[in-house]
Amino acid sequence: MSTGAEALFAETLLLLGGAIVAAPVFRKLGLGTVLGYLAAGVVIGPIAHIITGTGDILAVAELGVVFLLFIIGLELKPTRLWHMRHDIFGLGTAQVVVTGLALTGVCILTGLTDWRGGLVAGFGLALSSTAFALQILNDSNEMNSRHGQRSFSILLLQDIAIVPLLAMVSILGGSGGGDGHSPLISAALSIGAIIVTILAGRFLLTPLFQVIARTGAREVMIAAALFVVLGSAMLMHVAGLSMAMGAFLSGVMLAESSYRHELEADIEPFRGLLLALFFMAVGLSMQLDVIWNNLVIILIAVPALMAIKAGILYGLCRATGSSHEDATRIALLLPQGGEFGFVLFTTAAVSGLISASTSSLLIAIVTLSMALMPFGSLITRRLITEETREEIDEDFEGAGSEVLIIGFSRFAQIAAQILLASGRDVTIIDNSADRIRQAASFGFRIYFGDGSRLDVLRAAGIERAKIVAVCTQKREITDRIVDMIRAEYPETRLFVRAYDRVHSISLRKRDVEYELRETLESGLLFGRRTIEALGVGEDEARAIGEDIRRRDEERLKIQVSEGFHAGRHMLHNRPVRPEPLVKPKRTTAKSDADATNADQDSA
């Protein structure tokens, strides 16, 4: 083995060993795995000097961010991304512009740079770390929350802003396009690359995976997944955009593919390992001598940077409709500098906009702010008191019954009683530790697991189940589970709890075998008992209830085929008419909305 190969092998072992030791320790201390990887990198590199020259490691490790964005893209269908457009181009643009101008002013007023260098420094510091923020959101299972989605929208716009920021550096540095192209040509190349990625994802990728799937060779499918991610990333990189943007777009284009869950399972191990390597590489690249020589400046600049960004983020989020809690979470999630600042500051130093020492100082400020990032989540938990989800070990020994119930909600608890009373064997999974303990006190055996994960469903015995009952409480989680099971196990018989009438129609369009609105039967029984109390006979009340149930079923069938507002003639209603010679009141938007909501919940 050559000397270079031995050194690479030894460095790989050191990094893996550092990750194995640091991540569990910091997770146990409640500080998160991200800070553990950073600490391991700092110890191996700047402190012990075991590994030096981290440029190549960081370049490879950035693929972790690329894979992360691809997996996130798989979860975002184009229609969902379109719904997020206001947050992306509204809130995201406002954050970059307002924060960039504010920090530019600070850089100029403090005498750090002139106005040209101030623009580069200000907008470079305005960017946040996609890798750190999304990793923390994933670790806390908050990616699909409202504040998680708004945070992601801001980060996505920051990735898009890379192109104009690099063009700005080239123009201010007097080098035109910097790479021989004018800014107009560079923009055209970027737009062209985006169009090519979208068209390829739309018309080529799904047929490609269909052909590969027929071979039955799993290793070829993994190779194809890696090729798609790295190929789209390289295309965007050549066009001047970030590699992560290319991977994200290819993921979005595959979000509606029947292969998306398999792709996610194939990419996930690479994503986790490379992202851990990225955080360690950031720790390895910390310049302790620069920090020490500029200690006073950095001790003032880092908290000032994070305070300014957090304040602006909080104000913008509140102004655009976020609650105090969500705005606080976002403000404490994105106040750090971003990894793209490294590229921007280095490019600006080469162009002569800032000095090499200023570039090193800015990079040290960004790196230290990233290192402090995990503490933001700790502060958030202090400021916002709410129930935190406890996790317990997943143990599926004995699972694999003929009925698999996902989610042990109140609805599922009643349904399970009938199944158990009939002598049927039932496997129940839920992701609430408290609910599992409570069920155990009544003699139930509930397995802990996230029903939206394919590996959990396999471990719970979905392949042996005759019927899968999805009884989760949130509509979006239910839909995600149904879509995943339909894609991976199309022959599975699905019985699903529906949230409301609109959800029932949506589930029927997904071809579930049976769905039931959680309030239908209880509402029918309540109405029967009420009219019986008013003097209606029991047999007549039962007949009325059966008629309502029949009408409801027929109306649902009509709505599935003709649209939500079809079949209104089947409802019992008594419209309120104005008295003669009295001018009707103008219908307000609110009353229209109330009428629609009432119709949605009607039985």
Secondary structure, DSSP 8 states (H G I E B T S, - for coil): --HHHHHHHHHHHHHHHHHHHHHHHHHHTTS-HHHHHHHHHHIIIIIT-SS---HHHHHHHTHHHHHHHHHHHHT--HHHHHHTHHIIIIIHHHHHHHHHHHHHHHHHHTTSS-HHHHHHHHHHHH---HHHHHHHHHHTT-TTSHHHHHHHHHHHHHHHTHHHHHHHHHHHTT-TTSSSS-HHHHHHHHHHHHHHHHHHHHHTHHHHHHHHHHHT-HHHHHHHHHHHHHHHHHHHHHTTS-HHHHHHHHHHHTTTSTTHHHHHHHHHHHHHHHHHHHHHHHHHT--HHHHHHTHHHHHHHHHHHHHHHHHHHHHHHHHTT--HHHHHHHHHHS-S--THHHHHHHHHHHHTSS-HHHHHHHHHHHHHHHHTHHHHHHHHHHHS------------TT---SEEEE---HHHHHHHHHHHHTT--EEEEES-HHHHHHHHHTT---EE--TT-HHHHHHTTTTT-SEEEE--SSHHHHHHHHHHHHHH-TT-EEEEEESSHHHHHHHHHTT-SEEEETTHHHHHHHHHHHHHHTT--HHHHHHHHHHHHHHHHHHHHHHHHH-TTTTGGGS--------TT-------HHHHHHHHHHHHH--
